[in-house]
Structures are given as C-alpha cells and as structure tokens.
Amino acid sequence: MQHEIKPRMANPAHLLPDAGPAIMELLKATRQGGVPESTLELVHLRASQINNCGFCVDFGAKSARKNGVSDEKLFSVAAWREAPYFSDEERAALALAEAATRLADSSDAVPDAVWDAAADHYDEKQLASIILMVGVTNLFNRINVTTRQPAGASF
C-alpha cells in the first residue's frame, strides 16, 4: 500500500513565469566551479535528507545514480561519517553541506574546522559551487516541503 501525498498547490516555481528559469540558471551555475558532478549530487541528496524533502531525495538519488554515484554511497549518504565509501573531498563537502543546511542548530553554524576541511580540498570557485548547491537545494526543499510536492512527481 502506498501513502499518497497530495500537493497543497502547484509548485510556485511553475506558477511565477520568471521563477523556474531563474532557479534553473542558478542550479546550472553550480556546475561551473569544477566540483565533480557526483559530489554536487551527494551534497544535494544530503541536504534534502536533512530537510525531509521527499521530492528532492527521490529526484536526487535518481540523478546521483545517473551521474555515477555508486549504490553504496547512495545507500549510506545519511551515515557518511560511519561509511567507508566516501573520499576525503566528499566528506568535506558533505560536512559543509550539513553545517550550511542546519544554520539554526548552533551558534557557530559553520565552524572553522568544517570550513577549513572544505578549503583544504576545494579552491574558492569550487567552494562557491558547493555553497550555491547547498543554497539552491535548501530553496528547492523549502518550496517542496511547504507545498507538499510528492516524491516521484515531475518538475
């Protein structure tokens, strides 16, 4: 038996003519920093898990798989600290994604140790890509969770 989620309304990015294309252009820009597509997909998936966005977790897992992320990583990204499948670079990106997604959870939201670890593996352009991916993902998550966009729906 499947639990049916009914959206409260159409996706706001579809209702406002300039919103969808602008968001998609920003998403496209995240690919310009030289960060591997698979890493950006992991960042998107992890932030979406934290935000309980079923739509983005479903879409993100499928997109990650298409971009070469292994099943081992997909199945363990929620527990990446305890899983042996992630590179040091991926771990730094995931830690940064978690901190930047959970801003309200700590008075030092993105601790220097998290930032420094990411900066040890990525240059400023790459960090910009990761930070923008986290921001766009959080935007997607907030839109989809607020309006109850169901997993498996088309964007």
MDTraj code that builds the backbone (N, CA, C; nanometers):
import mdtraj as md
import numpy as np

residues = "MET GLN HIS GLU ILE LYS PRO ARG MET ALA ASN PRO ALA HIS LEU LEU PRO ASP ALA GLY PRO ALA ILE MET GLU LEU LEU LYS ALA THR ARG GLN GLY GLY VAL PRO GLU SER THR LEU GLU LEU VAL HIS LEU ARG ALA SER GLN ILE ASN ASN CYS GLY PHE CYS VAL ASP PHE GLY ALA LYS SER ALA ARG LYS ASN GLY VAL SER ASP GLU LYS LEU PHE SER VAL ALA ALA TRP ARG GLU ALA PRO TYR PHE SER ASP GLU GLU ARG ALA ALA LEU ALA LEU ALA GLU ALA ALA THR ARG LEU ALA ASP SER SER ASP ALA VAL PRO ASP ALA VAL TRP ASP ALA ALA ALA ASP HIS TYR ASP GLU LYS GLN LEU ALA SER ILE ILE LEU MET VAL GLY VAL THR ASN LEU PHE ASN ARG ILE ASN VAL THR THR ARG GLN PRO ALA GLY ALA SER PHE".split()
xyz = np.array([
    [0.0834, -0.1180, 0.0000],
    [0.0000, 0.0000, 0.0000],
    [0.0882, 0.1249, 0.0000],
    [0.0610, 0.2156, -0.0907],
    [0.1368, 0.3398, -0.0987],
    [0.0624, 0.4513, -0.0279],
    [0.1375, 0.5344, 0.0390],
    [0.0823, 0.6533, 0.1035],
    [0.0785, 0.7644, -0.0007],
    [-0.0368, 0.8173, -0.0251],
    [-0.0488, 0.9211, -0.1284],
    [-0.0323, 1.0593, -0.0673],
    [0.0619, 1.1335, -0.1212],
    [0.0849, 1.2722, -0.0811],
    [0.0200, 1.3602, -0.1866],
    [-0.0644, 1.4492, -0.1429],
    [-0.1289, 1.5413, -0.2368],
    [-0.0695, 1.6805, -0.2161],
    [-0.0227, 1.7408, -0.3238],
    [0.0333, 1.8751, -0.3084],
    [-0.0731, 1.9758, -0.2660],
    [-0.0305, 2.0722, -0.1874],
    [-0.1202, 2.1789, -0.1447],
    [-0.1522, 2.2737, -0.2596],
    [-0.0573, 2.2861, -0.3496],
    [-0.0716, 2.3743, -0.4653],
    [0.0329, 2.3327, -0.5673],
    [0.0244, 2.3899, -0.6842],
    [0.1288, 2.3670, -0.7846],
    [0.2601, 2.4242, -0.7328],
    [0.3682, 2.3732, -0.7841],
    [0.4990, 2.4237, -0.7448],
    [0.5072, 2.5729, -0.7763],
    [0.5410, 2.6570, -0.6776],
    [0.5485, 2.8010, -0.7001],
    [0.6435, 2.8412, -0.8136],
    [0.7472, 2.7620, -0.8349],
    [0.8409, 2.7932, -0.9441],
    [0.7750, 2.7754, -1.0800],
    [0.6656, 2.7016, -1.0854],
    [0.5900, 2.6867, -1.2099],
    [0.4850, 2.7955, -1.2249],
    [0.4374, 2.8481, -1.1144],
    [0.3299, 2.9466, -1.1177],
    [0.3781, 3.0873, -1.1533],
    [0.4991, 3.1202, -1.1148],
    [0.5545, 3.2521, -1.1451],
    [0.6492, 3.2372, -1.2639],
    [0.6153, 3.2963, -1.3770],
    [0.6857, 3.2690, -1.5025],
    [0.8380, 3.2888, -1.4994],
    [0.8865, 3.3826, -1.4213],
    [1.0310, 3.4075, -1.4185],
    [1.1049, 3.3231, -1.3155],
    [1.0329, 3.2633, -1.2216],
    [1.0974, 3.1923, -1.1108],
    [1.1685, 3.0649, -1.1554],
    [1.0968, 2.9772, -1.2242],
    [1.1548, 2.8486, -1.2638],
    [1.2828, 2.8629, -1.3440],
    [1.2817, 2.9417, -1.4517],
    [1.4037, 2.9575, -1.5300],
    [1.5187, 3.0199, -1.4497],
    [1.4884, 3.1133, -1.3623],
    [1.5937, 3.1764, -1.2817],
    [1.6575, 3.0756, -1.1865],
    [1.5742, 2.9948, -1.1231],
    [1.6257, 2.8915, -1.0321],
    [1.7095, 2.7902, -1.1092],
    [1.6622, 2.7507, -1.2249],
    [1.7357, 2.6528, -1.3044],
    [1.8693, 2.7092, -1.3545],
    [1.8742, 2.8376, -1.3851],
    [2.0013, 2.9003, -1.4243],
    [2.0995, 2.9016, -1.3077],
    [2.0497, 2.9277, -1.1885],
    [2.1356, 2.9229, -1.0704],
    [2.1860, 2.7813, -1.0471],
    [2.0989, 2.6833, -1.0626],
    [2.1402, 2.5437, -1.0497],
    [2.2471, 2.5097, -1.1531],
    [2.2272, 2.5548, -1.2751],
    [2.3253, 2.5324, -1.3820],
    [2.4603, 2.5955, -1.3468],
    [2.4572, 2.7111, -1.2836],
    [2.5817, 2.7805, -1.2459],
    [2.6628, 2.7009, -1.1442],
    [2.5969, 2.6183, -1.0638],
    [2.6708, 2.5396, -0.9651],
    [2.7675, 2.4426, -1.0318],
    [2.7426, 2.4119, -1.1565],
    [2.8282, 2.3179, -1.2308],
    [2.9518, 2.3849, -1.2901],
    [2.9676, 2.5133, -1.2716],
    [3.0770, 2.5877, -1.3341],
    [3.2018, 2.5996, -1.2468],
    [3.2019, 2.5395, -1.1289],
    [3.3140, 2.5562, -1.0377],
    [3.4177, 2.4466, -1.0416],
    [3.3927, 2.3416, -1.1185],
    [3.4903, 2.2339, -1.1273],
    [3.4760, 2.1259, -1.0224],
    [3.3670, 2.1273, -0.9473],
    [3.3417, 2.0205, -0.8493],
    [3.2803, 1.9032, -0.9256],
    [3.3254, 1.7816, -0.8986],
    [3.2666, 1.6671, -0.9675],
    [3.1143, 1.6639, -0.9509],
    [3.0477, 1.6322, -1.0594],
    [2.9011, 1.6244, -1.0582],
    [2.8533, 1.5297, -0.9488],
    [2.9234, 1.4196, -0.9296],
    [2.8829, 1.3220, -0.8280],
    [2.8877, 1.3835, -0.6876],
    [2.9847, 1.4685, -0.6612],
    [2.9942, 1.5337, -0.5300],
    [2.8786, 1.6307, -0.5100],
    [2.8473, 1.7089, -0.6136],
    [2.7336, 1.8005, -0.6036],
    [2.6041, 1.7237, -0.5816],
    [2.5916, 1.6090, -0.6439],
    [2.4716, 1.5273, -0.6251],
    [2.4631, 1.4754, -0.4817],
    [2.5758, 1.4354, -0.4243],
    [2.5767, 1.3901, -0.2850],
    [2.5388, 1.5037, -0.1904],
    [2.5906, 1.6231, -0.2169],
    [2.5583, 1.7407, -0.1366],
    [2.4080, 1.7675, -0.1426],
    [2.3525, 1.7629, -0.2636],
    [2.2087, 1.7850, -0.2809],
    [2.1282, 1.6799, -0.2042],
    [2.1667, 1.5561, -0.2171],
    [2.0941, 1.4474, -0.1521],
    [2.1002, 1.4611, 0.0001],
    [2.2169, 1.4911, 0.0534],
    [2.2304, 1.5004, 0.1992],
    [2.1497, 1.6166, 0.2555],
    [2.1556, 1.7324, 0.1932],
    [2.0770, 1.8469, 0.2407],
    [1.9281, 1.8151, 0.2329],
    [1.8870, 1.7475, 0.1273],
    [1.7456, 1.7121, 0.1108],
    [1.6999, 1.6124, 0.2167],
    [1.7879, 1.5203, 0.2546],
    [1.7554, 1.4270, 0.3620],
    [1.7341, 1.5020, 0.4926],
    [1.8238, 1.5937, 0.5235],
    [1.8141, 1.6720, 0.6468],
    [1.6825, 1.7487, 0.6512],
    [1.6417, 1.8032, 0.5379],
    [1.5200, 1.8847, 0.5307],
    [1.3928, 1.8043, 0.5080],
    [1.4048, 1.6716, 0.5043],
    [1.2885, 1.5842, 0.4864],
    [1.2094, 1.6154, 0.3598],
    [1.2806, 1.6423, 0.2533],
    [1.2149, 1.6717, 0.1260],
    [1.2090, 1.5439, 0.0425],
    [1.0952, 1.4760, 0.0486],
    [1.0786, 1.3511, -0.0253],
    [1.0989, 1.3677, -0.1743],
    [1.0467, 1.4769, -0.2286],
    [1.0619, 1.5024, -0.3717],
    [1.2103, 1.5081, -0.4076],
    [1.2876, 1.5871, -0.3340],
    [1.4294, 1.6053, -0.3677],
    [1.5149, 1.4834, -0.3349],
    [1.4794, 1.4093, -0.2309],
    [1.5537, 1.2866, -0.2017],
    [1.5340, 1.1877, -0.3153],
    [1.4107, 1.1705, -0.3587],
    [1.3811, 1.0793, -0.4692],
    [1.4507, 1.1257, -0.5972],
    [1.4298, 1.2508, -0.6331],
    [1.4892, 1.3056, -0.7551],
    [1.6417, 1.3033, -0.7455],
    [1.6939, 1.3427, -0.6284],
    [1.8382, 1.3491, -0.6091],
    [1.9065, 1.2139, -0.6164],
    [1.8439, 1.1111, -0.5599],
    [1.9025, 0.9768, -0.5660],
    [1.9074, 0.9277, -0.7101],
    [1.8004, 0.9521, -0.7844],
    [1.7976, 0.9104, -0.9257],
    [1.9014, 0.9874, -1.0070],
    [1.9125, 1.1165, -0.9825],
    [2.0094, 1.1992, -1.0544],
    [2.1524, 1.1605, -1.0174],
    [2.1741, 1.1320, -0.8894],
    [2.3083, 1.0906, -0.8450],
    [2.3497, 0.9615, -0.9134],
    [2.2581, 0.8676, -0.9189],
    [2.2882, 0.7398, -0.9847],
    [2.3241, 0.7635, -1.1319],
    [2.2479, 0.8495, -1.2005],
    [2.2769, 0.8810, -1.3413],
    [2.4135, 0.9467, -1.3580],
    [2.4590, 1.0142, -1.2533],
    [2.5877, 1.0827, -1.2588],
    [2.7003, 1.0039, -1.1946],
    [2.6809, 0.8735, -1.1844],
    [2.7898, 0.7850, -1.1452],
    [2.8076, 0.7586, -0.9979],
    [2.7160, 0.8034, -0.9133],
    [2.7275, 0.7742, -0.7704],
    [2.6889, 0.6282, -0.7478],
    [2.7750, 0.5569, -0.6787],
    [2.7526, 0.4138, -0.6549],
    [2.6357, 0.3903, -0.5594],
    [2.5791, 0.2712, -0.5678],
    [2.4724, 0.2337, -0.4761],
    [2.5205, 0.2389, -0.3313],
    [2.6436, 0.1982, -0.3073],
    [2.6973, 0.2010, -0.1707],
    [2.6906, 0.3423, -0.1134],
    [2.7283, 0.4402, -0.1932],
    [2.7229, 0.5791, -0.1460],
    [2.5781, 0.6258, -0.1304],
    [2.4941, 0.5924, -0.2275],
    [2.3531, 0.6330, -0.2184],
    [2.2873, 0.5767, -0.0930],
    [2.3146, 0.4509, -0.0632],
    [2.2503, 0.3852, 0.0497],
    [2.3058, 0.4323, 0.1837],
    [2.4238, 0.4916, 0.1839],
    [2.4868, 0.5276, 0.3113],
    [2.5142, 0.6761, 0.3283],
    [2.4665, 0.7598, 0.2372],
    [2.4971, 0.9022, 0.2481],
    [2.4433, 0.9628, 0.3779],
    [2.3328, 0.9139, 0.4297],
    [2.2798, 0.9663, 0.5561],
    [2.3736, 0.9358, 0.6734],
    [2.4561, 0.8343, 0.6589],
    [2.5511, 0.7945, 0.7628],
    [2.6936, 0.7999, 0.7087],
    [2.7244, 0.9007, 0.6307],
    [2.8526, 0.9085, 0.5611],
    [2.9725, 0.9061, 0.6546],
    [2.9578, 0.9562, 0.7755],
    [3.0714, 0.9564, 0.8694],
    [3.1139, 0.8150, 0.9076],
    [3.0170, 0.7238, 0.9106],
    [3.0436, 0.5852, 0.9511],
    [3.0641, 0.4905, 0.8343],
    [3.0521, 0.5411, 0.7133],
    [3.0633, 0.4557, 0.5942],
    [3.2007, 0.4737, 0.5285],
    [3.2591, 0.3658, 0.4786],
    [3.3935, 0.3733, 0.4220],
    [3.3988, 0.4178, 0.2754],
    [3.2859, 0.4489, 0.2160],
    [3.2791, 0.4671, 0.0712],
    [3.3147, 0.6069, 0.0209],
    [3.3313, 0.7029, 0.1085],
    [3.3464, 0.8425, 0.0679],
    [3.4911, 0.8892, 0.0766],
    [3.5314, 0.9662, -0.0228],
    [3.6666, 1.0229, -0.0234],
    [3.6743, 1.1374, 0.0781],
    [3.7954, 1.1784, 0.1092],
    [3.8139, 1.2921, 0.1998],
    [3.7483, 1.4181, 0.1433],
    [3.7559, 1.4354, 0.0115],
    [3.6937, 1.5515, -0.0530],
    [3.5414, 1.5472, -0.0382],
    [3.4829, 1.4319, -0.0610],
    [3.3377, 1.4175, -0.0460],
    [3.2963, 1.4400, 0.0984],
    [3.3736, 1.3898, 0.1918],
    [3.3427, 1.4083, 0.3337],
    [3.3450, 1.5562, 0.3706],
    [3.4421, 1.6287, 0.3193],
    [3.4499, 1.7724, 0.3473],
    [3.3294, 1.8455, 0.2885],
    [3.2895, 1.8086, 0.1678],
    [3.1731, 1.8712, 0.1043],
    [3.0451, 1.8363, 0.1803],
    [3.0312, 1.7127, 0.2237],
    [2.9124, 1.6721, 0.2988],
    [2.9050, 1.7421, 0.4344],
    [3.0180, 1.7561, 0.5012],
    [3.0192, 1.8270, 0.6297],
    [2.9789, 1.9732, 0.6108],
    [3.0306, 2.0363, 0.5055],
    [2.9946, 2.1746, 0.4772],
    [2.8455, 2.1846, 0.4437],
    [2.7956, 2.0914, 0.3652],
    [2.6532, 2.0912, 0.3297],
    [2.5655, 2.0768, 0.4543],
    [2.6025, 1.9877, 0.5434],
    [2.5246, 1.9697, 0.6656],
    [2.5254, 2.0961, 0.7505],
    [2.6424, 2.1548, 0.7699],
    [2.6522, 2.2753, 0.8532],
    [2.5723, 2.3901, 0.7919],
    [2.5853, 2.4093, 0.6611],
    [2.5164, 2.5196, 0.5942],
    [2.3658, 2.4967, 0.5859],
    [2.3218, 2.3735, 0.5962],
    [2.1787, 2.3424, 0.5965],
    [2.1194, 2.3590, 0.7359],
    [2.1978, 2.3311, 0.8377],
    [2.1497, 2.3362, 0.9765],
    [2.1930, 2.4647, 1.0454],
    [2.1794, 2.5764, 0.9824],
    [2.2279, 2.7036, 1.0350],
    [2.1734, 2.7368, 1.1738],
    [2.0492, 2.7067, 1.1979],
    [1.9865, 2.7432, 1.3248],
    [2.0191, 2.6468, 1.4387],
    [2.0888, 2.5395, 1.4106],
    [2.1152, 2.4377, 1.5121],
    [2.2328, 2.4696, 1.6035],
    [2.3092, 2.5731, 1.5734],
    [2.4289, 2.6030, 1.6513],
    [2.4606, 2.7514, 1.6431],
    [2.5174, 2.8050, 1.7501],
    [2.5574, 2.9461, 1.7457],
    [2.6781, 2.9654, 1.6539],
    [2.7542, 2.8605, 1.6310],
    [2.8648, 2.8625, 1.5354],
    [2.8269, 2.7687, 1.4214],
    [2.7358, 2.8157, 1.3364],
    [2.6706, 2.7303, 1.2372],
    [2.7675, 2.6568, 1.1457],
    [2.8659, 2.7273, 1.0954],
    [2.9668, 2.6637, 1.0098],
    [3.1012, 2.6848, 1.0803],
    [3.1374, 2.5898, 1.1652],
    [3.2609, 2.6037, 1.2428],
    [3.3853, 2.6122, 1.1536],
    [3.4875, 2.6771, 1.2046],
    [3.6126, 2.6896, 1.1293],
    [3.6672, 2.5537, 1.0868],
    [3.6541, 2.4534, 1.1715],
    [3.7070, 2.3207, 1.1367],
    [3.6383, 2.2648, 1.0122],
    [3.5076, 2.2854, 1.0012],
    [3.4334, 2.2384, 0.8839],
    [3.4762, 2.3185, 0.7613],
    [3.4826, 2.4498, 0.7771],
    [3.5240, 2.5354, 0.6653],
    [3.6662, 2.5024, 0.6211],
    [3.7567, 2.4912, 0.7175],
    [3.8977, 2.4655, 0.6850],
    [3.9151, 2.3312, 0.6141],
    [3.8409, 2.2305, 0.6569],
    [3.8498, 2.0998, 0.5902],
    [3.8043, 2.1116, 0.4450],
    [3.6965, 2.1841, 0.4231],
    [3.6494, 2.2030, 0.2853],
    [3.7513, 2.2840, 0.2049],
    [3.8050, 2.3881, 0.2650],
    [3.9022, 2.4730, 0.1954],
    [4.0337, 2.4000, 0.1687],
    [4.0626, 2.2972, 0.2446],
    [4.1821, 2.2153, 0.2181],
    [4.1665, 2.1342, 0.0890],
    [4.0434, 2.1073, 0.0495],
    [4.0175, 2.0220, -0.0672],
    [3.9653, 2.0968, -0.1891],
    [3.9113, 2.2172, -0.1673],
    [3.8481, 2.2909, -0.2766],
    [3.8975, 2.4348, -0.2804],
    [3.9170, 2.4855, -0.4014],
    [3.9535, 2.6270, -0.4149],
    [3.8270, 2.7123, -0.4024],
    [3.8412, 2.8438, -0.4100],
    [3.7267, 2.9322, -0.3880],
    [3.6153, 2.9119, -0.4902],
    [3.6502, 2.8886, -0.6138],
    [3.5481, 2.8662, -0.7155],
    [3.4712, 2.7370, -0.6867],
    [3.5422, 2.6347, -0.6449],
    [3.4772, 2.5091, -0.6101],
    [3.3919, 2.5245, -0.4844],
    [3.4424, 2.5969, -0.3856],
    [3.3626, 2.6236, -0.2658],
    [3.2359, 2.6994, -0.3021],
    [3.2485, 2.7944, -0.3945],
    [3.1311, 2.8690, -0.4397],
    [3.0273, 2.7743, -0.4989],
    [3.0718, 2.6775, -0.5768],
    [2.9792, 2.5794, -0.6351],
    [2.9074, 2.4989, -0.5273],
    [2.9827, 2.4540, -0.4295],
    [2.9232, 2.3740, -0.3217],
    [2.8251, 2.4585, -0.2414],
    [2.8649, 2.5795, -0.2056],
    [2.7776, 2.6671, -0.1268],
    [2.6505, 2.7007, -0.2043],
    [2.6649, 2.7318, -0.3326],
    [2.5459, 2.7601, -0.4133],
    [2.4578, 2.6365, -0.4279],
    [2.5175, 2.5191, -0.4402],
    [2.4376, 2.3964, -0.4482],
    [2.3587, 2.3764, -0.3193],
    [2.4216, 2.4000, -0.2064],
    [2.3510, 2.3877, -0.0788],
    [2.2365, 2.4891, -0.0732],
    [2.2631, 2.6121, -0.1144],
    [2.1592, 2.7147, -0.1127],
    [2.0429, 2.6832, -0.2046],
    [2.0716, 2.6407, -0.3263],
    [1.9657, 2.6051, -0.4211],
    [1.8881, 2.4837, -0.3704],
    [1.9585, 2.3876, -0.3166],
    [1.8917, 2.2695, -0.2616],
    [1.7983, 2.3085, -0.1485],
    [1.8449, 2.3935, -0.0591],
    [1.7596, 2.4376, 0.0507],
    [1.6391, 2.5151, -0.0014],
    [1.6559, 2.5922, -0.1075],
    [1.5422, 2.6599, -0.1704],
    [1.4424, 2.5569, -0.2239],
    [1.4911, 2.4610, -0.3014],
    [1.4046, 2.3543, -0.3524],
    [1.3317, 2.2844, -0.2370],
    [1.4071, 2.2496, -0.1327],
    [1.3488, 2.1777, -0.0198],
    [1.2383, 2.2581, 0.0467],
    [1.2613, 2.3853, 0.0665],
    [1.1619, 2.4683, 0.1330],
    [1.0357, 2.4849, 0.0485],
    [1.0533, 2.4997, -0.0803],
    [0.9371, 2.5084, -0.1698],
    [0.8592, 2.3771, -0.1669],
    [0.9290, 2.2672, -0.1855],
    [0.8635, 2.1368, -0.1983],
    [0.8008, 2.0882, -0.0684],
    [0.8679, 2.1095, 0.0444],
    [0.8125, 2.0655, 0.1723],
    [0.6913, 2.1518, 0.2092],
    [0.7028, 2.2827, 0.1915],
    [0.5924, 2.3727, 0.2261],
    [0.4668, 2.3425, 0.1461],
    [0.4846, 2.3120, 0.0179],
    [0.3689, 2.2876, -0.0692],
    [0.3374, 2.1382, -0.0845],
    [0.4128, 2.0548, -0.0124],
    [0.3948, 1.9088, -0.0125],
    [0.4018, 1.8480, -0.1521],
    [0.5068, 1.8814, -0.2223],
    [0.5265, 1.8206, -0.3546],
    [0.5676, 1.6745, -0.3317],
    [0.4977, 1.5803, -0.3920],
    [0.5242, 1.4385, -0.3650],
    [0.6481, 1.3853, -0.4382],
    [0.7122, 1.2903, -0.3766],
    [0.8225, 1.2205, -0.4409],
    [0.7715, 1.1547, -0.5670],
    [0.8528, 1.1572, -0.6707],
    [0.8159, 1.0935, -0.7961],
    [0.7419, 1.1841, -0.8920],
    [0.6996, 1.3023, -0.8448],
    [0.6317, 1.3970, -0.9335],
    [0.7354, 1.4583, -1.0285],
    [0.6914, 1.5002, -1.1428],
    [0.7851, 1.5615, -1.2383],
    [0.8025, 1.7091, -1.2069],
    [0.9208, 1.7614, -1.2415],
    [0.9472, 1.9041, -1.2150],
    [0.9301, 1.9823, -1.3410],
])
top = md.Topology()
chain = top.add_chain()
for i, resn in enumerate(residues, 1):
    res = top.add_residue(resn, chain, resSeq=i)
    for name in ("N", "CA", "C"):
        top.add_atom(name, md.element.get_by_symbol(name[0]), res)
traj = md.Trajectory(xyz[None], top)
